[in-house]
């Protein structure tokens, strides 16, 4: 009997899926590769149903003979292993993001004489509405909030990029790269006080108050689904921090990161060039503990950011603080450095992990930007935050465009530096 292979990522089965399964099963014994949770969340959106649940549903569909895992968007590994006579897919992958995957499938099938069968893609408005409804579910605060912890459990190491507006949130949400048979997306968004302040033309000294920060978060949340990590600066007074934790948790923020400094906040990358005061271990522990007591769910995370290396207080001080903050209830530790050489970051991680294997570790590789994500993952770092790159790349581009228009007294020369309005509009969701 001939064998047939299909790949499924969906967690919302509709009549279009059932129809193509029926067609595929008519060609022979049908095997379906179910994409892993990690592959799905890197390719499309976070799955509403787990891999196990999706596998169980598909296994019970009439016509499906066997279900196997597919760890990557690439079919190559499974095709070489199972050598099906046919691969069945909709014709929607002839263009666009999945085109290289299709070309790879044709190449692998050519190695042993397999055949690709394509059916017209079921572009039904009702199906599109189902996907919109799924995305809406993912944006609900009670569902969005816990996703950061789930992603860390699923992937061990995740990435976040800064967003300071609705449109930068959409860039963080939708940017996808296909590479080596895998897809890559940012897992979360970082709402930075530096970038939020800069977007408003104000200095990064906690001048932008929490109500304004919440409006930025609301703008981002309204059009995105990914978890949000908030830069909480010092956290402010303990009495204020408690209420801010309640608010952030209620609106669906996944985590807040607060730094162990006091007084008028100055950006960490200034280091000892400006006067900065580090909080006492005892007082900062009380702030963490008070914040944790204020929480209503187990999902929200309070992450302690340690400034000892920034302020040149030494490795032992940084480690002492880290262990104390975890004991006080911190759900994660962020270690920061302004040195390009990552040696002290690696040393901290190694010494921390020697005693604590599980508490999530966070890094912000602004200065030590040559370190790859894999190098961090190999050292059991859990969250990598690209904290300001969209802001830093956006402003020079806008300044250059403005100068070009002034220099040429018209817009023609600036057009080559601009994305078309049509492309921009494709980023913005069309709600009906």
Secondary structure by P-SEA (a helix, b strand, c coil): cbbbbbbbccccccaaaaaaaaaaaaacbbbbbbbcaaaaaaccccccccaaaaaaaaaaccccccccccccccaaaaaaaccccccccccccccccaaaaaaaaaaaaaacbbbbbbccccccaaaaaaaaaaaaaaacaaaaaaaaaaaaaaccbbbbbbbccaaaaaaaacbbbbccccccccccccccaaaaaaaacccccccccaaaaaaaaaaaaacccbbbbbcccccccaaaaaaaaaaaaaacccccccccccccccccccccccbbbbccaaaaaaaaaaaaaacccccbbbbbbbccccccccaaaaaaaaaaaaaacccbbbbbbccccaaaaaaaaaaaaacccccbbbbbccccccccaaaaaaacccbbbcccaaaaaaaaaaaaaaaaaaaaccccccccccccaaaaaaaccccc
